[in-house]
Amino acid sequence: MLALDHIVFSGTHMHFYNEKNNQDGSIKAVKGGEHENWGTYNYLAHFSNDCYLEWLGVSDYDKARKSDNPLIKHLIYVLDQNKAGPFQFALRTNQLDKYIAHFEENNIPYQGPFYGGRDKPDGTELKWRMLFPDYDYRKEVLPFLIEWQSPNQISSLYNPQAITTINVGSIDTQKFRHIYHLKPRKLLKNRVLLQNAKITFQEDEELTFELD
């Protein structure tokens, strides 16, 4: 079963948010690291149910604009529209190659896998792969799949809350289940259960989430 890995925020006000929330104690965030190939960097807030929030910022706009990574393209679009807040999320799997085969067998258009890596502040390296079902980021959100190739251990500075629900609009539920190879559940027509959270489908196009 898939798990919620993280929710991505545009990084326009990342430093302010990080400082503010470390002061009042509501959400504690730490510096993640630099993504040299994409011209981006991030801050992370880890939660008790093995997922996190990521504030993704741009350190090199020219490099970011030239990136072929769909997440970076989506980020640049969001920043160009002067939008702040969550705009994308990732589902964690340890069977990314099987998803590639599933996409191929069912003629589901996709991009990737894209290989990612960054050095953490302590000098250790993280590596991962990402797979993106095709979507029009101007109109909809389809989460990407991520598979960690090196341990992504939760920071010791994690928040006691849990991200319990992700609310998503502009997605057909049956299409979503087909893309992510999820079995239908008669009693859960407007939601999908993950290992550590749930996704609910709504008419509102805004991507939101709930903490508990």
Biotite code that builds the C-alpha atoms (Angstrom):
import biotite.structure as struc

atoms = struc.array([
    struc.Atom([0.000, 0.000, 0.000], chain_id="A", res_id=1, res_name="MET", atom_name="CA", element="C"),
    struc.Atom([1.143, 3.528, -0.711], chain_id="A", res_id=2, res_name="LEU", atom_name="CA", element="C"),
    struc.Atom([2.003, 5.959, 2.085], chain_id="A", res_id=3, res_name="ALA", atom_name="CA", element="C"),
    struc.Atom([1.982, 9.728, 2.271], chain_id="A", res_id=4, res_name="LEU", atom_name="CA", element="C"),
    struc.Atom([5.593, 10.827, 1.995], chain_id="A", res_id=5, res_name="ASP", atom_name="CA", element="C"),
    struc.Atom([5.382, 14.606, 1.960], chain_id="A", res_id=6, res_name="HIS", atom_name="CA", element="C"),
    struc.Atom([3.420, 17.711, 0.961], chain_id="A", res_id=7, res_name="ILE", atom_name="CA", element="C"),
    struc.Atom([5.224, 20.418, -0.998], chain_id="A", res_id=8, res_name="VAL", atom_name="CA", element="C"),
    struc.Atom([4.833, 24.171, -0.353], chain_id="A", res_id=9, res_name="PHE", atom_name="CA", element="C"),
    struc.Atom([6.060, 26.940, -2.607], chain_id="A", res_id=10, res_name="SER", atom_name="CA", element="C"),
    struc.Atom([9.022, 28.483, -0.842], chain_id="A", res_id=11, res_name="GLY", atom_name="CA", element="C"),
    struc.Atom([8.366, 32.211, -1.208], chain_id="A", res_id=12, res_name="THR", atom_name="CA", element="C"),
    struc.Atom([7.986, 32.813, 2.531], chain_id="A", res_id=13, res_name="HIS", atom_name="CA", element="C"),
    struc.Atom([9.979, 29.811, 3.720], chain_id="A", res_id=14, res_name="MET", atom_name="CA", element="C"),
    struc.Atom([12.426, 31.610, 6.005], chain_id="A", res_id=15, res_name="HIS", atom_name="CA", element="C"),
    struc.Atom([9.724, 33.666, 7.697], chain_id="A", res_id=16, res_name="PHE", atom_name="CA", element="C"),
    struc.Atom([7.558, 30.606, 8.234], chain_id="A", res_id=17, res_name="TYR", atom_name="CA", element="C"),
    struc.Atom([10.461, 28.622, 9.629], chain_id="A", res_id=18, res_name="ASN", atom_name="CA", element="C"),
    struc.Atom([11.504, 31.350, 12.061], chain_id="A", res_id=19, res_name="GLU", atom_name="CA", element="C"),
    struc.Atom([7.938, 32.137, 13.156], chain_id="A", res_id=20, res_name="LYS", atom_name="CA", element="C"),
    struc.Atom([6.994, 28.565, 13.871], chain_id="A", res_id=21, res_name="ASN", atom_name="CA", element="C"),
    struc.Atom([10.205, 27.706, 15.646], chain_id="A", res_id=22, res_name="ASN", atom_name="CA", element="C"),
    struc.Atom([9.518, 30.649, 17.937], chain_id="A", res_id=23, res_name="GLN", atom_name="CA", element="C"),
    struc.Atom([5.924, 29.838, 18.827], chain_id="A", res_id=24, res_name="ASP", atom_name="CA", element="C"),
    struc.Atom([6.452, 26.074, 18.810], chain_id="A", res_id=25, res_name="GLY", atom_name="CA", element="C"),
    struc.Atom([3.478, 25.158, 16.602], chain_id="A", res_id=26, res_name="SER", atom_name="CA", element="C"),
    struc.Atom([5.495, 23.532, 13.795], chain_id="A", res_id=27, res_name="ILE", atom_name="CA", element="C"),
    struc.Atom([9.228, 22.979, 13.979], chain_id="A", res_id=28, res_name="LYS", atom_name="CA", element="C"),
    struc.Atom([11.109, 23.013, 10.669], chain_id="A", res_id=29, res_name="ALA", atom_name="CA", element="C"),
    struc.Atom([14.767, 22.381, 9.866], chain_id="A", res_id=30, res_name="VAL", atom_name="CA", element="C"),
    struc.Atom([16.977, 23.117, 6.875], chain_id="A", res_id=31, res_name="LYS", atom_name="CA", element="C"),
    struc.Atom([16.958, 20.189, 4.478], chain_id="A", res_id=32, res_name="GLY", atom_name="CA", element="C"),
    struc.Atom([19.610, 20.955, 1.894], chain_id="A", res_id=33, res_name="GLY", atom_name="CA", element="C"),
    struc.Atom([20.463, 22.048, -1.640], chain_id="A", res_id=34, res_name="GLU", atom_name="CA", element="C"),
    struc.Atom([19.383, 20.417, -4.905], chain_id="A", res_id=35, res_name="HIS", atom_name="CA", element="C"),
    struc.Atom([22.301, 21.481, -7.092], chain_id="A", res_id=36, res_name="GLU", atom_name="CA", element="C"),
    struc.Atom([20.937, 20.065, -10.361], chain_id="A", res_id=37, res_name="ASN", atom_name="CA", element="C"),
    struc.Atom([17.560, 21.812, -10.009], chain_id="A", res_id=38, res_name="TRP", atom_name="CA", element="C"),
    struc.Atom([18.591, 25.141, -8.520], chain_id="A", res_id=39, res_name="GLY", atom_name="CA", element="C"),
    struc.Atom([16.417, 24.626, -5.449], chain_id="A", res_id=40, res_name="THR", atom_name="CA", element="C"),
    struc.Atom([16.686, 24.087, -1.694], chain_id="A", res_id=41, res_name="TYR", atom_name="CA", element="C"),
    struc.Atom([14.254, 23.111, 1.050], chain_id="A", res_id=42, res_name="ASN", atom_name="CA", element="C"),
    struc.Atom([13.151, 23.242, 4.665], chain_id="A", res_id=43, res_name="TYR", atom_name="CA", element="C"),
    struc.Atom([11.419, 20.259, 6.259], chain_id="A", res_id=44, res_name="LEU", atom_name="CA", element="C"),
    struc.Atom([8.941, 19.693, 9.069], chain_id="A", res_id=45, res_name="ALA", atom_name="CA", element="C"),
    struc.Atom([8.690, 16.018, 10.049], chain_id="A", res_id=46, res_name="HIS", atom_name="CA", element="C"),
    struc.Atom([5.629, 14.533, 11.749], chain_id="A", res_id=47, res_name="PHE", atom_name="CA", element="C"),
    struc.Atom([4.947, 11.538, 13.952], chain_id="A", res_id=48, res_name="SER", atom_name="CA", element="C"),
    struc.Atom([3.270, 9.423, 11.243], chain_id="A", res_id=49, res_name="ASN", atom_name="CA", element="C"),
    struc.Atom([6.399, 9.194, 9.067], chain_id="A", res_id=50, res_name="ASP", atom_name="CA", element="C"),
    struc.Atom([5.700, 12.044, 6.642], chain_id="A", res_id=51, res_name="CYS", atom_name="CA", element="C"),
    struc.Atom([6.692, 15.682, 6.361], chain_id="A", res_id=52, res_name="TYR", atom_name="CA", element="C"),
    struc.Atom([6.049, 19.126, 4.920], chain_id="A", res_id=53, res_name="LEU", atom_name="CA", element="C"),
    struc.Atom([8.587, 20.494, 2.467], chain_id="A", res_id=54, res_name="GLU", atom_name="CA", element="C"),
    struc.Atom([9.060, 24.195, 1.742], chain_id="A", res_id=55, res_name="TRP", atom_name="CA", element="C"),
    struc.Atom([10.732, 24.252, -1.665], chain_id="A", res_id=56, res_name="LEU", atom_name="CA", element="C"),
    struc.Atom([12.602, 27.401, -2.651], chain_id="A", res_id=57, res_name="GLY", atom_name="CA", element="C"),
    struc.Atom([14.626, 28.510, -5.682], chain_id="A", res_id=58, res_name="VAL", atom_name="CA", element="C"),
    struc.Atom([18.298, 29.411, -5.358], chain_id="A", res_id=59, res_name="SER", atom_name="CA", element="C"),
    struc.Atom([19.041, 29.605, -9.116], chain_id="A", res_id=60, res_name="ASP", atom_name="CA", element="C"),
    struc.Atom([16.056, 30.696, -11.209], chain_id="A", res_id=61, res_name="TYR", atom_name="CA", element="C"),
    struc.Atom([17.772, 30.137, -14.569], chain_id="A", res_id=62, res_name="ASP", atom_name="CA", element="C"),
    struc.Atom([18.695, 26.584, -13.654], chain_id="A", res_id=63, res_name="LYS", atom_name="CA", element="C"),
    struc.Atom([15.245, 25.880, -12.203], chain_id="A", res_id=64, res_name="ALA", atom_name="CA", element="C"),
    struc.Atom([13.481, 27.216, -15.305], chain_id="A", res_id=65, res_name="ARG", atom_name="CA", element="C"),
    struc.Atom([15.529, 24.904, -17.524], chain_id="A", res_id=66, res_name="LYS", atom_name="CA", element="C"),
    struc.Atom([14.796, 21.812, -15.412], chain_id="A", res_id=67, res_name="SER", atom_name="CA", element="C"),
    struc.Atom([12.829, 18.983, -17.027], chain_id="A", res_id=68, res_name="ASP", atom_name="CA", element="C"),
    struc.Atom([11.642, 17.777, -13.609], chain_id="A", res_id=69, res_name="ASN", atom_name="CA", element="C"),
    struc.Atom([7.818, 18.184, -13.482], chain_id="A", res_id=70, res_name="PRO", atom_name="CA", element="C"),
    struc.Atom([7.931, 19.194, -9.801], chain_id="A", res_id=71, res_name="LEU", atom_name="CA", element="C"),
    struc.Atom([10.330, 22.053, -10.504], chain_id="A", res_id=72, res_name="ILE", atom_name="CA", element="C"),
    struc.Atom([8.229, 23.140, -13.504], chain_id="A", res_id=73, res_name="LYS", atom_name="CA", element="C"),
    struc.Atom([5.164, 23.124, -11.255], chain_id="A", res_id=74, res_name="HIS", atom_name="CA", element="C"),
    struc.Atom([7.023, 25.143, -8.606], chain_id="A", res_id=75, res_name="LEU", atom_name="CA", element="C"),
    struc.Atom([8.120, 27.797, -11.117], chain_id="A", res_id=76, res_name="ILE", atom_name="CA", element="C"),
    struc.Atom([4.545, 28.084, -12.393], chain_id="A", res_id=77, res_name="TYR", atom_name="CA", element="C"),
    struc.Atom([3.224, 28.541, -8.845], chain_id="A", res_id=78, res_name="VAL", atom_name="CA", element="C"),
    struc.Atom([5.842, 31.182, -8.032], chain_id="A", res_id=79, res_name="LEU", atom_name="CA", element="C"),
    struc.Atom([5.172, 33.015, -11.306], chain_id="A", res_id=80, res_name="ASP", atom_name="CA", element="C"),
    struc.Atom([1.491, 33.140, -10.306], chain_id="A", res_id=81, res_name="GLN", atom_name="CA", element="C"),
    struc.Atom([2.474, 34.577, -6.904], chain_id="A", res_id=82, res_name="ASN", atom_name="CA", element="C"),
    struc.Atom([0.728, 31.709, -5.154], chain_id="A", res_id=83, res_name="LYS", atom_name="CA", element="C"),
    struc.Atom([1.763, 30.543, -1.702], chain_id="A", res_id=84, res_name="ALA", atom_name="CA", element="C"),
    struc.Atom([0.907, 27.356, 0.145], chain_id="A", res_id=85, res_name="GLY", atom_name="CA", element="C"),
    struc.Atom([0.792, 23.626, -0.632], chain_id="A", res_id=86, res_name="PRO", atom_name="CA", element="C"),
    struc.Atom([0.707, 22.780, -4.319], chain_id="A", res_id=87, res_name="PHE", atom_name="CA", element="C"),
    struc.Atom([1.797, 19.137, -4.692], chain_id="A", res_id=88, res_name="GLN", atom_name="CA", element="C"),
    struc.Atom([2.366, 15.973, -2.667], chain_id="A", res_id=89, res_name="PHE", atom_name="CA", element="C"),
    struc.Atom([4.238, 12.684, -2.946], chain_id="A", res_id=90, res_name="ALA", atom_name="CA", element="C"),
    struc.Atom([3.223, 9.092, -2.293], chain_id="A", res_id=91, res_name="LEU", atom_name="CA", element="C"),
    struc.Atom([5.916, 6.728, -1.029], chain_id="A", res_id=92, res_name="ARG", atom_name="CA", element="C"),
    struc.Atom([6.475, 3.286, -2.514], chain_id="A", res_id=93, res_name="THR", atom_name="CA", element="C"),
    struc.Atom([9.205, 0.641, -2.493], chain_id="A", res_id=94, res_name="ASN", atom_name="CA", element="C"),
    struc.Atom([8.012, -0.781, -5.829], chain_id="A", res_id=95, res_name="GLN", atom_name="CA", element="C"),
    struc.Atom([8.648, 2.018, -8.293], chain_id="A", res_id=96, res_name="LEU", atom_name="CA", element="C"),
    struc.Atom([9.674, -0.351, -11.092], chain_id="A", res_id=97, res_name="ASP", atom_name="CA", element="C"),
    struc.Atom([6.327, -2.143, -10.785], chain_id="A", res_id=98, res_name="LYS", atom_name="CA", element="C"),
    struc.Atom([4.568, 1.198, -11.206], chain_id="A", res_id=99, res_name="TYR", atom_name="CA", element="C"),
    struc.Atom([6.577, 1.854, -14.352], chain_id="A", res_id=100, res_name="ILE", atom_name="CA", element="C"),
    struc.Atom([5.426, -1.520, -15.683], chain_id="A", res_id=101, res_name="ALA", atom_name="CA", element="C"),
    struc.Atom([1.827, -0.707, -14.651], chain_id="A", res_id=102, res_name="HIS", atom_name="CA", element="C"),
    struc.Atom([1.955, 2.603, -16.524], chain_id="A", res_id=103, res_name="PHE", atom_name="CA", element="C"),
    struc.Atom([3.405, 0.913, -19.610], chain_id="A", res_id=104, res_name="GLU", atom_name="CA", element="C"),
    struc.Atom([0.880, -1.924, -19.633], chain_id="A", res_id=105, res_name="GLU", atom_name="CA", element="C"),
    struc.Atom([-2.085, 0.427, -19.212], chain_id="A", res_id=106, res_name="ASN", atom_name="CA", element="C"),
    struc.Atom([-0.903, 3.201, -21.552], chain_id="A", res_id=107, res_name="ASN", atom_name="CA", element="C"),
    struc.Atom([-0.773, 5.707, -18.698], chain_id="A", res_id=108, res_name="ILE", atom_name="CA", element="C"),
    struc.Atom([1.479, 8.590, -19.816], chain_id="A", res_id=109, res_name="PRO", atom_name="CA", element="C"),
    struc.Atom([4.245, 9.395, -17.370], chain_id="A", res_id=110, res_name="TYR", atom_name="CA", element="C"),
    struc.Atom([7.624, 11.057, -16.964], chain_id="A", res_id=111, res_name="GLN", atom_name="CA", element="C"),
    struc.Atom([10.649, 9.650, -15.233], chain_id="A", res_id=112, res_name="GLY", atom_name="CA", element="C"),
    struc.Atom([12.006, 8.161, -13.208], chain_id="A", res_id=113, res_name="PRO", atom_name="CA", element="C"),
    struc.Atom([13.938, 11.242, -12.148], chain_id="A", res_id=114, res_name="PHE", atom_name="CA", element="C"),
    struc.Atom([16.897, 10.701, -9.847], chain_id="A", res_id=115, res_name="TYR", atom_name="CA", element="C"),
    struc.Atom([17.338, 13.090, -6.957], chain_id="A", res_id=116, res_name="GLY", atom_name="CA", element="C"),
    struc.Atom([19.952, 13.639, -4.314], chain_id="A", res_id=117, res_name="GLY", atom_name="CA", element="C"),
    struc.Atom([21.132, 16.202, -1.817], chain_id="A", res_id=118, res_name="ARG", atom_name="CA", element="C"),
    struc.Atom([23.646, 16.586, 0.954], chain_id="A", res_id=119, res_name="ASP", atom_name="CA", element="C"),
    struc.Atom([22.132, 17.008, 4.393], chain_id="A", res_id=120, res_name="LYS", atom_name="CA", element="C"),
    struc.Atom([23.571, 19.600, 6.798], chain_id="A", res_id=121, res_name="PRO", atom_name="CA", element="C"),
    struc.Atom([25.468, 16.800, 8.586], chain_id="A", res_id=122, res_name="ASP", atom_name="CA", element="C"),
    struc.Atom([27.236, 15.904, 5.324], chain_id="A", res_id=123, res_name="GLY", atom_name="CA", element="C"),
    struc.Atom([25.425, 12.639, 4.632], chain_id="A", res_id=124, res_name="THR", atom_name="CA", element="C"),
    struc.Atom([23.745, 12.101, 1.256], chain_id="A", res_id=125, res_name="GLU", atom_name="CA", element="C"),
    struc.Atom([20.129, 11.278, 0.471], chain_id="A", res_id=126, res_name="LEU", atom_name="CA", element="C"),
    struc.Atom([19.121, 9.643, -2.819], chain_id="A", res_id=127, res_name="LYS", atom_name="CA", element="C"),
    struc.Atom([15.692, 8.973, -4.287], chain_id="A", res_id=128, res_name="TRP", atom_name="CA", element="C"),
    struc.Atom([13.728, 8.346, -7.488], chain_id="A", res_id=129, res_name="ARG", atom_name="CA", element="C"),
    struc.Atom([10.529, 10.088, -8.576], chain_id="A", res_id=130, res_name="MET", atom_name="CA", element="C"),
    struc.Atom([7.879, 9.039, -11.081], chain_id="A", res_id=131, res_name="LEU", atom_name="CA", element="C"),
    struc.Atom([5.250, 11.460, -12.408], chain_id="A", res_id=132, res_name="PHE", atom_name="CA", element="C"),
    struc.Atom([1.957, 10.524, -14.060], chain_id="A", res_id=133, res_name="PRO", atom_name="CA", element="C"),
    struc.Atom([1.330, 13.220, -16.678], chain_id="A", res_id=134, res_name="ASP", atom_name="CA", element="C"),
    struc.Atom([-0.892, 16.042, -15.458], chain_id="A", res_id=135, res_name="TYR", atom_name="CA", element="C"),
    struc.Atom([-1.603, 19.666, -16.327], chain_id="A", res_id=136, res_name="ASP", atom_name="CA", element="C"),
    struc.Atom([-0.331, 21.565, -13.298], chain_id="A", res_id=137, res_name="TYR", atom_name="CA", element="C"),
    struc.Atom([-2.326, 24.631, -14.378], chain_id="A", res_id=138, res_name="ARG", atom_name="CA", element="C"),
    struc.Atom([-5.585, 22.747, -13.779], chain_id="A", res_id=139, res_name="LYS", atom_name="CA", element="C"),
    struc.Atom([-5.041, 19.744, -11.517], chain_id="A", res_id=140, res_name="GLU", atom_name="CA", element="C"),
    struc.Atom([-2.796, 17.923, -9.069], chain_id="A", res_id=141, res_name="VAL", atom_name="CA", element="C"),
    struc.Atom([-1.732, 14.317, -9.445], chain_id="A", res_id=142, res_name="LEU", atom_name="CA", element="C"),
    struc.Atom([0.756, 13.255, -6.768], chain_id="A", res_id=143, res_name="PRO", atom_name="CA", element="C"),
    struc.Atom([4.088, 11.860, -7.838], chain_id="A", res_id=144, res_name="PHE", atom_name="CA", element="C"),
    struc.Atom([5.590, 8.614, -6.589], chain_id="A", res_id=145, res_name="LEU", atom_name="CA", element="C"),
    struc.Atom([8.844, 8.561, -4.666], chain_id="A", res_id=146, res_name="ILE", atom_name="CA", element="C"),
    struc.Atom([11.146, 5.712, -3.739], chain_id="A", res_id=147, res_name="GLU", atom_name="CA", element="C"),
    struc.Atom([14.004, 6.343, -1.351], chain_id="A", res_id=148, res_name="TRP", atom_name="CA", element="C"),
    struc.Atom([17.281, 4.696, -2.293], chain_id="A", res_id=149, res_name="GLN", atom_name="CA", element="C"),
    struc.Atom([19.035, 5.641, 0.912], chain_id="A", res_id=150, res_name="SER", atom_name="CA", element="C"),
    struc.Atom([17.547, 5.867, 4.398], chain_id="A", res_id=151, res_name="PRO", atom_name="CA", element="C"),
    struc.Atom([15.343, 8.924, 4.895], chain_id="A", res_id=152, res_name="ASN", atom_name="CA", element="C"),
    struc.Atom([15.398, 8.883, 8.656], chain_id="A", res_id=153, res_name="GLN", atom_name="CA", element="C"),
    struc.Atom([13.000, 11.182, 10.482], chain_id="A", res_id=154, res_name="ILE", atom_name="CA", element="C"),
    struc.Atom([14.745, 14.156, 12.023], chain_id="A", res_id=155, res_name="SER", atom_name="CA", element="C"),
    struc.Atom([15.122, 14.026, 15.793], chain_id="A", res_id=156, res_name="SER", atom_name="CA", element="C"),
    struc.Atom([13.360, 17.397, 15.720], chain_id="A", res_id=157, res_name="LEU", atom_name="CA", element="C"),
    struc.Atom([9.967, 16.057, 14.675], chain_id="A", res_id=158, res_name="TYR", atom_name="CA", element="C"),
    struc.Atom([6.522, 17.387, 15.453], chain_id="A", res_id=159, res_name="ASN", atom_name="CA", element="C"),
    struc.Atom([4.150, 15.337, 17.638], chain_id="A", res_id=160, res_name="PRO", atom_name="CA", element="C"),
    struc.Atom([1.180, 15.960, 15.326], chain_id="A", res_id=161, res_name="GLN", atom_name="CA", element="C"),
    struc.Atom([0.233, 13.724, 12.402], chain_id="A", res_id=162, res_name="ALA", atom_name="CA", element="C"),
    struc.Atom([-0.920, 14.693, 8.920], chain_id="A", res_id=163, res_name="ILE", atom_name="CA", element="C"),
    struc.Atom([-4.162, 12.734, 8.893], chain_id="A", res_id=164, res_name="THR", atom_name="CA", element="C"),
    struc.Atom([-5.921, 13.903, 5.719], chain_id="A", res_id=165, res_name="THR", atom_name="CA", element="C"),
    struc.Atom([-5.098, 15.419, 2.343], chain_id="A", res_id=166, res_name="ILE", atom_name="CA", element="C"),
    struc.Atom([-7.990, 17.159, 0.574], chain_id="A", res_id=167, res_name="ASN", atom_name="CA", element="C"),
    struc.Atom([-7.719, 17.226, -3.199], chain_id="A", res_id=168, res_name="VAL", atom_name="CA", element="C"),
    struc.Atom([-9.995, 18.608, -5.914], chain_id="A", res_id=169, res_name="GLY", atom_name="CA", element="C"),
    struc.Atom([-10.279, 18.335, -9.708], chain_id="A", res_id=170, res_name="SER", atom_name="CA", element="C"),
    struc.Atom([-9.492, 14.623, -9.764], chain_id="A", res_id=171, res_name="ILE", atom_name="CA", element="C"),
    struc.Atom([-11.840, 11.870, -10.846], chain_id="A", res_id=172, res_name="ASP", atom_name="CA", element="C"),
    struc.Atom([-11.759, 9.200, -8.142], chain_id="A", res_id=173, res_name="THR", atom_name="CA", element="C"),
    struc.Atom([-11.861, 6.258, -10.548], chain_id="A", res_id=174, res_name="GLN", atom_name="CA", element="C"),
    struc.Atom([-9.091, 7.769, -12.659], chain_id="A", res_id=175, res_name="LYS", atom_name="CA", element="C"),
    struc.Atom([-7.009, 8.230, -9.507], chain_id="A", res_id=176, res_name="PHE", atom_name="CA", element="C"),
    struc.Atom([-7.497, 4.606, -8.437], chain_id="A", res_id=177, res_name="ARG", atom_name="CA", element="C"),
    struc.Atom([-6.574, 3.401, -11.921], chain_id="A", res_id=178, res_name="HIS", atom_name="CA", element="C"),
    struc.Atom([-3.389, 5.453, -12.146], chain_id="A", res_id=179, res_name="ILE", atom_name="CA", element="C"),
    struc.Atom([-2.126, 4.411, -8.727], chain_id="A", res_id=180, res_name="TYR", atom_name="CA", element="C"),
    struc.Atom([-3.316, 0.810, -9.028], chain_id="A", res_id=181, res_name="HIS", atom_name="CA", element="C"),
    struc.Atom([-5.597, 0.992, -5.993], chain_id="A", res_id=182, res_name="LEU", atom_name="CA", element="C"),
    struc.Atom([-8.397, -1.469, -5.340], chain_id="A", res_id=183, res_name="LYS", atom_name="CA", element="C"),
    struc.Atom([-11.887, 0.086, -5.245], chain_id="A", res_id=184, res_name="PRO", atom_name="CA", element="C"),
    struc.Atom([-13.740, 0.115, -1.924], chain_id="A", res_id=185, res_name="ARG", atom_name="CA", element="C"),
    struc.Atom([-17.521, 0.419, -2.082], chain_id="A", res_id=186, res_name="LYS", atom_name="CA", element="C"),
    struc.Atom([-17.782, 2.330, 1.197], chain_id="A", res_id=187, res_name="LEU", atom_name="CA", element="C"),
    struc.Atom([-14.991, 4.759, 0.362], chain_id="A", res_id=188, res_name="LEU", atom_name="CA", element="C"),
    struc.Atom([-16.176, 6.349, -2.870], chain_id="A", res_id=189, res_name="LYS", atom_name="CA", element="C"),
    struc.Atom([-14.709, 9.769, -2.165], chain_id="A", res_id=190, res_name="ASN", atom_name="CA", element="C"),
    struc.Atom([-11.538, 8.817, -0.348], chain_id="A", res_id=191, res_name="ARG", atom_name="CA", element="C"),
    struc.Atom([-8.433, 6.652, -0.546], chain_id="A", res_id=192, res_name="VAL", atom_name="CA", element="C"),
    struc.Atom([-6.723, 5.078, 2.446], chain_id="A", res_id=193, res_name="LEU", atom_name="CA", element="C"),
    struc.Atom([-2.947, 5.224, 2.646], chain_id="A", res_id=194, res_name="LEU", atom_name="CA", element="C"),
    struc.Atom([-0.674, 3.490, 5.138], chain_id="A", res_id=195, res_name="GLN", atom_name="CA", element="C"),
    struc.Atom([-0.398, 6.568, 7.330], chain_id="A", res_id=196, res_name="ASN", atom_name="CA", element="C"),
    struc.Atom([-3.147, 8.979, 6.189], chain_id="A", res_id=197, res_name="ALA", atom_name="CA", element="C"),
    struc.Atom([-6.089, 9.325, 3.818], chain_id="A", res_id=198, res_name="LYS", atom_name="CA", element="C"),
    struc.Atom([-6.921, 11.330, 0.707], chain_id="A", res_id=199, res_name="ILE", atom_name="CA", element="C"),
    struc.Atom([-10.369, 12.842, 0.318], chain_id="A", res_id=200, res_name="THR", atom_name="CA", element="C"),
    struc.Atom([-11.708, 14.123, -3.011], chain_id="A", res_id=201, res_name="PHE", atom_name="CA", element="C"),
    struc.Atom([-13.699, 17.342, -3.044], chain_id="A", res_id=202, res_name="GLN", atom_name="CA", element="C"),
    struc.Atom([-14.995, 19.970, -5.449], chain_id="A", res_id=203, res_name="GLU", atom_name="CA", element="C"),
    struc.Atom([-12.696, 22.687, -4.134], chain_id="A", res_id=204, res_name="ASP", atom_name="CA", element="C"),
    struc.Atom([-9.589, 22.777, -6.326], chain_id="A", res_id=205, res_name="GLU", atom_name="CA", element="C"),
    struc.Atom([-7.343, 23.991, -3.517], chain_id="A", res_id=206, res_name="GLU", atom_name="CA", element="C"),
    struc.Atom([-4.954, 21.430, -2.032], chain_id="A", res_id=207, res_name="LEU", atom_name="CA", element="C"),
    struc.Atom([-5.323, 21.368, 1.765], chain_id="A", res_id=208, res_name="THR", atom_name="CA", element="C"),
    struc.Atom([-4.430, 19.033, 4.620], chain_id="A", res_id=209, res_name="PHE", atom_name="CA", element="C"),
    struc.Atom([-5.371, 18.364, 8.232], chain_id="A", res_id=210, res_name="GLU", atom_name="CA", element="C"),
    struc.Atom([-3.144, 18.004, 11.264], chain_id="A", res_id=211, res_name="LEU", atom_name="CA", element="C"),
    struc.Atom([-4.173, 16.152, 14.391], chain_id="A", res_id=212, res_name="ASP", atom_name="CA", element="C"),
])
